Amino acid sequence: MSTKKILVVFGATGNQGGSVINSILNDPTAAAQFEIVGVTRDPSKPAAVALAARGVKPVKANDKASLPLVVKNAYAVFAVTDWQELLNKEREIQQGKNIADVAKEFNVKHLIWSSLPNVSKISNNKYTKVLHFDSKATVEEYIRGLGIPATFLHLGIFMSFLFAHIIPTSEGAKSYNLELPFPTSTKMPLISVNKDTGAYVKHILLNRETFLGRQVSAAENEYTPTEIVSILKKAGHVDISLPANYTEEDFKKRLTTLGVPEFFQEDLVENIKWIDEFGFFGGLKLDNDILPQPLEKFEEFVAKSSEIAAFT
């Protein structure tokens, strides 16, 4: 009989969950401690089958009724919800609460919730439309209210997020603009989500007592748009600039052409204002010096990225 502790990882084939699984399996010390159950919408898809070949047990859990079978023997749970799939604040909150309820019922010893700041509360309701932050924050408050032993991982802006906003200056051109309406001095905390989410979660799991009840602000460093463009030029050899006088309305028009719903356009615009005024993490400092190994720098990410290379 295995003496390993069961770690349940939601979103096992996604960016965050996949990173957690890789970090555990690639570290002999951690791999010796944890048996991984990977929650996915479809255990038969190739990515889930590949996880099974590495010793992960892929399981399906798409509603509250199926969660007890997944969580009942778990020591720890890494939980993340997919806003891009749901695009619905109340549904995302309910998904998170369902996980929390089951974690409480089965006495999970460590729940790591992928969370974000409560923009409405911290801004005193100045910004109330950043739904994809407030939904996760609402679940964080619910988890705290249940008294579950938990850590709250607040991930910064994914470095890969920038790909969608590198736009050719004209059709077919190999010169680009970074089309995000941030003031040039705004500090944007960036993280290599596929590499470093797992590094954070593994460290939190292996140092449980240190991190219980804590929010962890996870990012490699903060970069202004000006610095981001400079690094894309130097490390990625991309011919890129910040467009002059790029406005919120310009941003919304582009999102409209991509089929982004109006409420999510407002979410993103208010998110940009929030970051500039209050900071992405609501004024909390970066926890970029708590891991035993260095985080991936933005320069390193750019230099090795095949997606960035495609822009050249």
Phi, psi and omega per residue, in radians:
M1 nan 2.335 -3.105
S2 -1.184 2.430 3.069
T3 -1.738 0.086 3.140
K4 -1.238 2.645 3.044
K5 -1.497 2.476 -3.111
I6 -1.481 2.195 3.047
L7 -1.943 2.056 3.089
V8 -1.647 2.210 -3.111
V9 -2.069 1.966 3.052
F10 -1.380 2.661 -3.103
G11 1.119 0.759 -2.962
A12 -1.091 -0.513 -3.140
T13 -1.765 0.136 3.112
G14 -1.638 -3.067 -3.101
N15 -1.068 -0.912 -3.054
Q16 -1.272 -0.938 -3.125
G17 -1.070 -0.705 3.113
G18 -1.101 -0.660 3.102
S19 -1.136 -0.710 3.107
V20 -1.067 -0.820 -3.120
I21 -1.076 -0.791 3.136
N22 -1.071 -0.726 -3.113
S23 -1.121 -0.684 3.124
I24 -1.216 -0.858 -3.054
L25 -1.188 -0.521 -3.100
N26 -1.488 -0.019 3.126
D27 -2.012 1.909 -3.079
P28 -0.971 -0.638 -3.141
T29 -1.136 -0.819 3.138
A30 -1.227 -0.717 -3.112
A31 -1.099 -0.514 3.125
A32 -1.282 -0.325 -3.091
Q33 -1.663 -0.508 -2.952
F34 -2.137 2.390 2.916
E35 -1.789 2.229 -2.970
I36 -1.784 2.256 2.946
V37 -1.867 2.091 -3.080
G38 -1.802 2.045 -3.122
V39 -1.526 2.218 -3.125
T40 -2.534 2.729 3.138
R41 -1.193 -0.499 -3.064
D42 -2.484 1.686 -3.118
P43 -1.144 -0.195 -3.120
S44 -1.585 -0.162 -3.097
K45 -1.268 2.724 -3.013
P46 -0.928 -0.711 -3.117
A47 -1.109 -0.644 3.119
A48 -1.274 -0.674 3.087
V49 -1.089 -0.660 3.107
A50 -1.132 -0.644 3.078
L51 -1.126 -0.721 3.132
A52 -1.047 -0.647 3.125
A53 -1.159 -0.330 3.121
R54 -1.692 0.094 3.085
G55 1.733 0.058 3.082
V56 -1.497 2.455 3.076
K57 -1.640 1.850 3.127
P58 -1.424 2.322 -3.138
V59 -2.368 2.732 3.111
K60 -1.784 2.317 3.056
A61 -2.594 1.692 -3.033
N62 -2.005 0.123 3.061
D63 -2.720 2.981 -3.070
K64 -1.099 -0.563 -3.104
A65 -1.152 -0.510 -3.111
S66 -1.534 -0.234 -3.059
L67 -1.148 -0.695 -3.116
P68 -0.991 -0.654 -3.138
L69 -1.130 -0.480 -3.119
V70 -1.474 -0.685 -2.942
V71 -1.703 -0.252 -2.901
K72 -1.020 -0.532 -3.130
N73 -1.900 0.213 -3.019
A74 -1.335 2.442 2.937
Y75 -1.476 -0.761 -3.094
A76 -2.401 2.687 3.125
V77 -2.365 2.268 2.912
F78 -1.809 2.098 -3.029
A79 -2.110 2.311 3.084
V80 -2.491 2.500 3.038
T81 -1.937 2.738 -3.030
D82 -1.866 1.653 -3.139
W83 -1.054 -0.707 -3.083
Q84 -1.081 -0.526 3.089
E85 -1.348 -0.719 -2.997
L86 -1.481 -0.834 -3.025
L87 0.828 0.739 -3.096
N88 -2.650 1.962 -3.057
K89 -1.032 -0.831 -3.053
E90 -1.187 -0.652 3.094
R91 -1.149 -0.697 3.139
E92 -1.156 -0.724 3.097
I93 -1.065 -0.761 -3.119
Q94 -1.138 -0.691 3.078
Q95 -1.035 -0.808 3.133
G96 -1.113 -0.739 3.120
K97 -1.124 -0.643 3.106
N98 -1.052 -0.766 3.113
I99 -1.114 -0.774 3.137
A100 -1.056 -0.767 -3.127
D101 -1.050 -0.759 -3.116
V102 -1.243 -0.645 3.074
A103 -1.073 -0.697 3.083
K104 -1.152 -0.786 -3.093
E105 -1.055 -0.667 -3.063
F106 -1.804 0.271 2.966
N107 1.009 0.785 3.063
V108 -1.056 2.346 -3.042
K109 -1.439 -0.330 -3.136
H110 -2.753 1.932 3.050
L111 -1.812 2.141 3.049
I112 -1.869 1.962 -3.054
W113 -1.808 2.159 3.082
S114 -1.331 1.827 -2.920
S115 -2.111 -3.082 3.072
L116 -2.690 2.866 -3.123
P117 -1.165 2.727 3.063
N118 -1.528 1.687 -3.036
V119 -1.119 -0.765 -3.108
S120 -1.027 -0.828 -3.084
K121 -1.206 -0.822 -3.063
I122 -1.161 -0.605 -3.142
S123 -1.521 0.100 -3.097
N124 0.954 0.771 3.099
N125 1.149 0.338 3.004
K126 -1.214 -0.676 3.113
Y127 -2.120 1.933 -3.048
T128 -2.068 0.071 -3.036
K129 -1.847 0.088 -3.134
V130 -1.495 1.283 -2.973
L131 -1.126 -0.634 -3.040
H132 -1.307 -0.243 2.941
F133 -1.499 -0.918 -3.029
D134 -1.098 -0.552 3.128
S135 -1.107 -0.808 -3.137
K136 -1.198 -0.640 3.098
A137 -1.128 -0.649 3.110
T138 -1.093 -0.712 3.090
V139 -1.159 -0.686 3.089
E140 -1.004 -0.793 3.118
E141 -1.092 -0.669 3.120
Y142 -1.122 -0.758 3.117
I143 -1.071 -0.768 3.112
R144 -1.077 -0.690 -3.135
G145 -1.138 -0.520 3.115
L146 -1.379 -0.221 3.129
G147 1.308 0.446 3.125
I148 -1.328 2.368 3.028
P149 -1.098 2.001 -2.950
A150 -2.579 2.743 2.972
T151 -2.246 2.542 -3.030
F152 -2.060 1.908 -3.072
L153 -1.643 1.973 3.111
H154 -1.761 1.834 -3.122
L155 -1.484 2.413 3.088
G156 -1.268 -2.868 -3.137
I157 -1.249 2.246 3.134
F158 -1.166 2.316 3.081
M159 -0.978 -0.632 -3.134
S160 -1.193 -0.318 3.096
F161 -1.015 -0.534 -3.071
L162 -1.178 -0.436 -3.078
F163 -0.941 -0.754 -3.043
A164 -1.220 -0.175 -3.060
H165 -2.019 0.233 2.999
I166 -1.690 1.833 -2.920
I167 -2.034 2.298 3.106
P168 -1.025 2.514 3.128
T169 -1.212 -0.402 3.027
S170 -2.746 2.879 -3.071
E171 -1.028 2.185 3.111
G172 1.435 -0.055 -3.089
A173 -1.274 2.673 3.028
K174 -1.848 0.388 2.956
S175 -2.035 2.584 -2.927
Y176 -2.425 2.823 2.928
N177 -2.058 2.563 2.962
L178 -1.586 1.799 -2.977
E179 -1.684 1.398 3.014
L180 -2.377 2.233 -3.048
P181 -1.426 0.812 3.028
F182 -1.445 2.455 2.885
P183 -0.993 2.567 -3.018
T184 -1.136 -0.281 -3.129
S185 -1.706 0.002 -3.119
T186 -1.121 2.373 3.126
K187 -1.633 2.078 -3.085
M188 -1.947 1.974 3.128
P189 -1.356 2.128 -3.065
L190 -1.919 2.552 3.092
I191 -2.441 2.460 2.999
S192 -1.419 1.625 -2.921
V193 -1.096 -0.694 -3.086
N194 -1.229 -0.514 3.135
K195 -1.589 -0.823 -2.857
D196 -1.747 -0.227 2.988
T197 -0.989 -0.841 -3.130
G198 -1.124 -0.604 3.116
A199 -1.091 -0.746 3.096
Y200 -1.127 -0.855 -3.063
V201 -1.111 -0.732 3.119
K202 -1.061 -0.791 -3.136
H203 -1.102 -0.704 3.118
I204 -1.122 -0.746 3.135
L205 -1.101 -0.726 -3.070
L206 -1.381 -0.160 3.130
N207 -2.284 0.895 -2.979
R208 -0.914 -0.887 -3.034
E209 -1.084 -0.573 -3.134
T210 -1.180 -0.552 -2.960
F211 -1.901 -0.041 3.124
L212 -1.056 2.280 3.118
G213 1.437 -0.074 -3.031
R214 -1.603 2.613 2.821
Q215 -1.617 2.349 3.094
V216 -2.020 2.081 -3.125
S217 -1.598 1.774 -2.925
A218 -1.758 1.961 3.048
A219 -2.855 2.651 3.142
E220 -1.276 -0.767 3.116
N221 -3.006 3.006 3.094
E222 -1.779 2.429 -3.123
Y223 -2.331 2.436 3.007
T224 -1.432 2.811 3.047
P225 -0.950 -0.668 3.114
T226 -1.065 -0.756 3.131
E227 -1.197 -0.657 3.123
I228 -1.066 -0.816 3.134
V229 -1.092 -0.697 3.132
S230 -1.080 -0.729 -3.135
I231 -1.226 -0.676 3.086
L232 -1.063 -0.631 3.103
K233 -1.209 -0.871 -2.991
K234 -1.351 -0.829 -3.055
A235 -1.531 -0.499 -3.091
G236 -1.854 -0.133 3.131
H237 1.007 0.599 3.114
V238 -1.627 2.322 3.057
D239 -1.432 1.674 -2.978
I240 -2.465 2.593 3.135
S241 -2.455 2.962 2.928
L242 -1.602 2.200 -3.118
P243 -1.179 2.500 3.115
A244 -1.284 2.366 3.030
N245 0.982 0.693 3.099
Y246 -1.402 2.125 -2.979
T247 -1.880 2.967 3.049
E248 -1.040 -0.677 -3.133
E249 -1.157 -0.661 3.055
D250 -1.044 -0.771 -3.135
F251 -1.074 -0.819 -3.136
K252 -1.100 -0.702 3.124
K253 -1.058 -0.735 3.113
R254 -1.132 -0.730 3.116
L255 -1.110 -0.635 3.107
T256 -1.063 -0.749 3.131
T257 -1.129 -0.409 3.114
L258 -1.552 -0.016 3.113
G259 1.450 0.306 3.141
V260 -1.324 2.219 -3.127
P261 -1.047 2.643 -3.075
E262 -1.049 -0.679 -3.114
F263 -1.127 -0.560 3.128
F264 -1.373 -0.518 2.999
Q265 -1.047 -0.793 3.117
E266 -1.110 -0.681 3.080
D267 -0.969 -0.891 -3.066
L268 -1.173 -0.691 -3.140
V269 -1.150 -0.782 3.105
E270 -1.164 -0.574 3.094
N271 -1.061 -0.727 3.114
I272 -1.105 -0.767 3.114
K273 -1.103 -0.738 3.112
W274 -1.020 -0.832 -3.108
I275 -1.080 -0.739 -3.122
D276 -1.158 -0.680 -3.041
E277 -1.538 -0.739 -3.013
F278 -1.912 -0.209 -3.008
G279 1.494 2.537 -3.082
F280 -0.927 -0.750 -3.089
F281 -1.628 0.274 3.090
G282 1.200 0.512 3.096
G283 1.709 -0.149 3.111
L284 -1.333 2.591 -3.124
K285 -1.317 2.746 3.075
L286 -1.194 2.421 2.976
D287 -1.712 1.121 -3.097
N288 -1.785 0.222 3.140
D289 -2.256 0.366 -3.050
I290 -1.743 -0.179 -3.093
L291 -1.620 2.677 3.133
P292 -1.294 -0.327 3.137
Q293 -2.051 2.714 -3.122
P294 -1.231 2.577 3.019
L295 -1.364 2.753 3.123
E296 -1.254 2.154 3.128
K297 -1.301 2.691 -3.134
F298 -1.062 -0.670 3.099
E299 -1.026 -0.735 -3.139
E300 -1.161 -0.756 3.123
F301 -1.030 -0.817 -3.121
V302 -1.116 -0.790 -3.058
A303 -1.081 -0.560 -3.066
K304 -1.761 -0.059 -2.996
S305 -1.349 2.147 3.063
S306 -1.201 -0.536 3.114
E307 -1.145 -0.736 3.093
I308 -1.159 -0.717 -3.141
A309 -1.040 -0.526 -3.131
A310 -1.190 -0.307 3.122
F311 -1.424 -0.176 -3.054
T312 -1.701 nan nan
